[in-house]
Amino acid sequence: MSGQGMNPDNDGLRFRRSDWGRVEEAASALRRTQYDLLHGAGSAERTLAGALGHGSPYRSEALEILRGHPQYLDGPLLRQVMDLCLSHRWCGQAREVAVRTPGRVVAEHLADIVRDLLDADDADEDAYDTYRRLAEALEEMRAWDVLAVLVRRASAHASADVREVADDFLAVFRDVEAAFRRATGEGPGR
């Protein structure tokens, strides 16, 4: 079976230049349409914020645009994206966007956004889901300082389920620290 899938002359795998040309034309048309949408209606950020808003039928498209164009992510849009990280339906797409957030936006806004989201759900029975999903998103974003704050807060929570999130992510910190020490040759764990 070696190489069968790689041979463009195999039945069912015939590629023609015109097929690839049509794919490139469609991709180019999509990029032009996205640019026109974002820049023709005024503020790109305002357009995307509306599309990400509650009940919008365009959330998926807005998340896809942000995934490809993270330069539009600002504090308010990151707030909406992080809120969508809590949703069963949107968490996958939202995390893909969150990990692409420019570092300056993360540094300036992420800690406050996470604190606000935790404050809003802390007393709810959904607190476990909020802590768990935010911790997972922060781990993917490699936002270790904000994750550390979440873990500290979770470890002091009244709910045993939320404290479990702290335990799980303390293990993540230990793994990251051990990997760092091995990579740098510092301290025990080499």
Summary of the structure (lengths in Angstrom):
residues: 190
radius of gyration: 21.3
end to end distance: 42.2
largest distance: 63.5
contacts: 519
relative contact order: 0.07
helix: 73%
strand: 0%
